[in-house]
Amino acid sequence: MTLEGGRKRVVKGVRRERDDWEVLIIDHHDGYISWHEFERNQRLITDNANSKGGWVRGAIRKGEALLAGLLRCGHCGRKLHVAYSGSRGNTGRYECRGAHANHGTKRCIGFGNLRVDQSVGAEVLRLLKPLGIEAALQAVQTRHAEAEQSRRQVELTLDQARYESARARRQYDAVDPDNRLVAGELERRWNEALLAVRQLEERLEEMNNRKQPPMTDGERSRLLALGADLERAWHHPAATPATRKRILRTVLLEIIVKVEGDEIKLMLHWQGGDHTPLNVPKNKTGSHRWTTEASTEQMIRGLARLLPDSAIAAVLNRSGKQTGRGNTWTEARLRAFRTSHGIAVYREGERAERGELTLDEAAARLDVSKMTVLRLIHAGQINATQFCKGSPWVIPVTRIDEIAAKGGMPALREPVTADPNQMVMELQ
């Protein structure tokens, strides 16, 4: 009880930090658990405390976001929160909303979790992979050393037991037989020493029988493969987000994040005290995980001036192109894609207005087969283009008219293939 400002102040207890304690004697009394385990439990309890703020990461929670509890805003110093949305509630977003919740100001930063989680996970795997190989090599080196060390300890203990047995025998031989009490006690000690020697000999014999042969090259290779297998375990279908979160929390202490321009700048703070910078580009407006590849969009824009939607879908499927969600192309999906990207639909007669012919149309005008037109194209007699494999040839109508006006086909002396052994058959 103290008197402060003319009023009584009662303090029932004062909690001091451990650094301010006057006396701390570790292991002075036997406890239920060791001091090391006690400190470990205290760290886990502190680290798992949610809603404590400060520098506490909090316990692992449900959700797809892997960096929940590890991210801290590099602009204001607050922890980032995770918000889930979407039809199934699995679309995560990291947000710094502490200032908005506490002071009503605008939110500091915010970005999607998918690209950042993938980048941090890839960086962790890249740095841990050499450590996994090193651990495997260390396991190979210490496997036989540990077995030999245990065997050597048993041998030394056996030598000590044999010495004790021999000394007990000498004491028993030196005693006066008439002193039966002392002789009986020495005989009991001798028997106990002999029993200990026998037990150690049996144990050493068992260890020799269980002694494993030297590791073969195949076993060494398999062990090294396991040391570098963390990446496969990370991407395994059975690996849950909680498992990946535990891996990240084991090696990462915290991640400081800033958003500057079109980049998300991360500073990874590792448990050992090292720091690693990592820059992740932000998604552009309209870009997301289901965005169709740019090469596919370019193909659609080019083919839209040559073919109708159904034919374009067939060309894309033959080329192995997929939608942003990994589906095959259909006329309806292609129509929706064109509409959202502002690509005009193909009009019948559009190529004719530009003075372009297809392979079939050129062959019909020249009254020859399509193969003949192809040979003229490959020989350079006709300047034709093909947007991609499987798309129609675009042939200028002016060149076809020139060939038709001459009344004869250009000479073709070369075989269809580039095989030098193929001969040209000439008919007289």
Secondary structure, DSSP 8 states (H G I E B T S, - for coil): -EEETTEEE--------GGG-S---TTSS--SS-HHHHHHHHHHHHHT-TT--TT------SSS-TTTTTEEETTT--B-EEEEESTTS-EEEEE--HHHHHH------EEESHHHHHHHHHHHHHHHHHHHHHHHHHHHHHHHHHHHHHHHHHHHHHHHHHHHHHHHHHHHHHS-TT-HHHHHHHHHHHHHHHHHHHHHHHHHHHHHHT------HHHHHHHHHHHT-HHHHHT-TT--HHHHHHHHHHHEEEEEEEEETTEEEEEEEETTS-EEEEEEE---TT--TT---HHHHHHHHHHTTTS-HHHHHHHHHHTT---TTS----HHHHHHHHHHHT-----TTHHHHTTEE-HHHHHHHHTS-HHHHHHHHHTTSS--EESSTTS-EEEEHHHHHHHHHHTS-----S-SS--TT-------
